[in-house]
Structures are given as structure tokens and as C-alpha cells.
Amino acid sequence: MFNRRKFLGSSFLASTAWFLRTPDAVITGDDQQPTASGQRNSPLVISTWDFGKAANAGAWEVLSKQGRALDAVEAGVRIPEADPTIHSIGYGGLPDRDGFVTLDACIMDEKSNCGSVMCLEHIVHPISVARLVMEKTPHIVLAGNGALEFALANGFKKENLLTPESEKIWKEWLQSSKYEPVINIENKKYSPGGPLNHDTIGMLALDSAGNLSGACTTSGMAFKMHGRVGDSPIIGAGLFVDNEIGSATSTGVGEEVIRVVGSHLVVEYMRQGLPPGDACRKAVERIVLRDPAKAKGLQVGFLAMRKDGVYGAFCIQKGFTYAVHSATEEKIYESESWFS
């Protein structure tokens, strides 16, 4: 028979033990292999995909000097935004089906301040515009021409984001106009006539003051309908930060992440006591079980960091990777997956 007093007592003791333990380790996705952090609130940055390694290095320049996590994530994701060889983020991103490069980004700090831009054209660094939306306006989201006008009014330079290589790929795609995103193309160089490249970089950071922030930026799915917006710039879907609990970001097919408000869901699972990797697994489970047959052709991955620096990831299909940078390691891990 259920004994409520006994249950509450054991729950209290378990909770007390968790909060009183010394957070002297950063733990990888399976929460089984600790890496010594060296000090309480040791800085840490994690981000999605292999290209997150270079982005993390940029963020670490801020974190290693006792800088703020918010400044770190902005500085970090600006690196792939400006890299023309990455066809799913910023400058050099593949256009929509009409030939327009439209960018989405959001940013969130430890105080739940957040800013977002959607369908922004002609600006290399949408993440920095999103931060100004957060800091200079009473709003959270600016979109389209309004976002562009705001950026130009704040000193951003209008540029052509469609590089010759991306334009060539788009024109070759027009010959068939076949829209068929392929999972895990993010870590491969796009070849003309090859499968569609789509994705984002999501970054989460913990600074030496023990505060969390996150950023997410993308050019979205290649050859999408003009005006399409995925999960990346949507607070709670592509990114969520709760400084009492943890933070999470997502990658993959944004429509599926939006349906479950994925990053917020991951943080709420952590609030209930699940480790980050298990919280990511539960969010993936929600997507897979909603339509198992459809899920076999999808990729969605979640990456999460708890307040004490424990991190983890989980995805639908094998192949999702994430990058980690701390005082003791700089490494890329492959996430566990629902399907092997």
C-alpha cells in the first residue's frame, strides 16, 4: 500500500543529497564519465554539430577571461555566421526556393531576457541584431523588413548573403526543384546536385559567475518556401534558458521541435529531476511516439546543460554530434540516438 509519509521522506532526502553534493565535475552525455572541472562554477560552452568546435573556441575567449555567458554565446555563434563554407548558417547560407537568403536567430540570458529575428535578409550577424532587439526594444521578436530596418538603423551594414557557390547550388536545384531534406547532412560539405543542407548552431554557456545563456542562429532549410520559419528563432522551441535549472537547444527539422516546444520541454524535464541526457531523450520520445513511422525519416536532436555544468544530448537518428569546450577538454561527441 502507498505510504505518503514514507514517500515524502525519501523524496526529501534524495533532493537534499543532490543539492548538498559538491559540483566538482562536468559530466558527459551518459552522466557516467566525469571530467574534473577544477573549480566550482567552472566555465563551460557546448554547441551543436562539428562546426560548433570553432564557435566554442570563440566563446571560450570570453569565458576564460571571466566574461559573461551572454557575451560568450554571441561571440561564439558569430564565427559560423560569417563562414561562407557553412551552408546552413549566415553568410553563404543556401537560399529559399526564390533565391533569397533569409536568416533566423535568437538569444536568451540568465534573467530570461530574450530577443529574436525572423526572415532577416542582408545582415551577416542576425544573432547580434537579436541581442539588440532584446536590449533596445520592448519586444522579443522582429521579422522581415521590420527586422532589417531595425538592423540598419542600429549601424549594421546591408550585404549580399548569396555567395557564388550558394547561388550555383540553388540554380542547379532549380532544374529539379525537389524538396527532400536529408538527415545528418549538417556535418558534410554540400555538393552541387546533392541532398539538401539544413540546420543551425545552438550554443549554451555557463560562466564563472554560475550564470547561463544561450544562442541559436540559422539560415533555415535550403530551398524552403519564402517566409518559412523553423524552431531556431522561437524561444522555448529552438532555445530556452532557466538560470535556476538549466538550458537547452535543438537541431533538425524545426517543425517537429515546435510541435512539442522542445527546448522548454527539455528544461522542464530537468526541473523534474532528470539528468540532461535523459531529459533530451524524453523530449525525443515525445516526437517519435507521436508518429513512429514518420520519425524514421526525421532527424531532431536536443542538447542540454544543467545549472551545475552537467550536460547531455539525445537525437532521433544516429549521427548528431556536439562540441564541448571547458578548462579541461575541447572535444566533439556523438549523441546517443533513438534509432541505431
Secondary structure as the mmCIF struct_conf table of DSSP 4:
data_model
#
loop_
_struct_conf.conf_type_id
_struct_conf.id
_struct_conf.beg_label_comp_id
_struct_conf.beg_label_asym_id
_struct_conf.beg_label_seq_id
_struct_conf.end_label_comp_id
_struct_conf.end_label_asym_id
_struct_conf.end_label_seq_id
HELX_RH_AL_P HELX_RH_AL_P1 ARG A 4 LEU A 20
BEND BEND1 ARG A 21 ARG A 21
STRN STRN1 ALA A 25 ILE A 27
TURN_TY1_P TURN_TY1_P1 GLY A 29 ASP A 30
BEND BEND2 ASP A 31 ASP A 31
BEND BEND3 GLN A 33 GLN A 33
STRN STRN2 PRO A 34 ALA A 36
BEND BEND4 GLY A 38 GLN A 39
TURN_TY1_P TURN_TY1_P2 ARG A 40 ASN A 41
STRN STRN3 LEU A 44 THR A 48
BEND BEND5 TRP A 49 TRP A 49
TURN_TY1_P TURN_TY1_P3 ASP A 50 PHE A 51
HELX_RH_AL_P HELX_RH_AL_P2 GLY A 52 LEU A 63
TURN_TY1_P TURN_TY1_P4 SER A 64 GLN A 66
HELX_RH_AL_P HELX_RH_AL_P3 ALA A 69 GLU A 81
TURN_TY1_P TURN_TY1_P5 ALA A 82 ALA A 82
TURN_TY1_P TURN_TY1_P6 PRO A 84 THR A 85
TURN_TY1_P TURN_TY1_P7 HIS A 87 SER A 88
BEND BEND6 ILE A 89 GLY A 90
TURN_TY1_P TURN_TY1_P8 TYR A 91 GLY A 92
TURN_TY1_P TURN_TY1_P9 ARG A 97 ASP A 98
BEND BEND7 GLY A 99 GLY A 99
STRN STRN4 LEU A 103 MET A 108
TURN_TY1_P TURN_TY1_P10 GLU A 110 LYS A 111
BEND BEND8 SER A 112 SER A 112
STRN STRN5 CYS A 114 LEU A 120
BEND BEND9 HIS A 122 HIS A 122
BEND BEND10 VAL A 124 VAL A 124
HELX_RH_AL_P HELX_RH_AL_P4 PRO A 126 LYS A 136
BEND BEND11 THR A 137 PRO A 138
BEND BEND12 ILE A 140 ILE A 140
STRN STRN6 VAL A 141 ALA A 143
HELX_RH_AL_P HELX_RH_AL_P5 GLY A 144 ALA A 153
TURN_TY1_P TURN_TY1_P11 ASN A 154 GLY A 155
HELX_LH_PP_P HELX_LH_PP_P1 PHE A 156 LYS A 158
HELX_RH_AL_P HELX_RH_AL_P6 PRO A 164 LEU A 174
TURN_TY1_P TURN_TY1_P12 GLN A 175 SER A 176
STRN STRN7 PRO A 181 PRO A 181
TURN_TY1_P TURN_TY1_P13 ILE A 183 ASN A 184
HELX_RH_3T_P HELX_RH_3T_P1 ILE A 185 ASN A 187
BEND BEND13 LYS A 188 LYS A 188
TURN_TY1_P TURN_TY1_P14 PRO A 192 GLY A 193
BEND BEND14 GLY A 194 GLY A 194
HELX_LH_PP_P HELX_LH_PP_P2 PRO A 195 PRO A 195
STRN STRN8 LEU A 196 LEU A 196
HELX_LH_PP_P HELX_LH_PP_P3 ASN A 197 ASN A 197
STRN STRN9 THR A 200 LEU A 206
TURN_TY1_P TURN_TY1_P15 SER A 208 ALA A 209
BEND BEND15 GLY A 210 GLY A 210
STRN STRN10 LEU A 212 THR A 218
BEND BEND16 MET A 221 MET A 221
TURN_TY1_P TURN_TY1_P16 ALA A 222 PHE A 223
HELX_LH_PP_P HELX_LH_PP_P4 LYS A 224 MET A 225
TURN_TY1_P TURN_TY1_P17 HIS A 226 GLY A 227
BEND BEND17 ASP A 231 ASP A 231
TURN_TY1_P TURN_TY1_P18 SER A 232 PRO A 233
BEND BEND18 ILE A 234 ILE A 234
STRN STRN11 ILE A 235 ILE A 235
TURN_TY1_P TURN_TY1_P19 GLY A 236 GLY A 238
STRN STRN12 LEU A 239 ASP A 242
TURN_TY1_P TURN_TY1_P20 ASN A 243 ILE A 245
STRN STRN13 GLY A 246 GLY A 252
HELX_RH_AL_P HELX_RH_AL_P7 GLY A 254 VAL A 260
TURN_TY1_P TURN_TY1_P21 VAL A 261 VAL A 261
HELX_RH_AL_P HELX_RH_AL_P8 GLY A 262 ARG A 271
TURN_TY1_P TURN_TY1_P22 GLN A 272 GLY A 273
HELX_RH_AL_P HELX_RH_AL_P9 PRO A 276 ARG A 290
HELX_RH_AL_P HELX_RH_AL_P10 PRO A 292 ALA A 295
TURN_TY1_P TURN_TY1_P23 LYS A 296 GLY A 297
STRN STRN14 VAL A 300 ARG A 306
TURN_TY1_P TURN_TY1_P24 LYS A 307 ASP A 308
BEND BEND19 GLY A 309 GLY A 309
STRN STRN15 TYR A 311 GLN A 317
TURN_TY1_P TURN_TY1_P25 LYS A 318 GLY A 319
STRN STRN16 THR A 321 SER A 326
BEND BEND20 ALA A 327 THR A 328
STRN STRN17 GLU A 330 GLU A 334
HELX_LH_PP_P HELX_LH_PP_P5 SER A 335 SER A 335
STRN STRN18 GLU A 336 PHE A 339
#
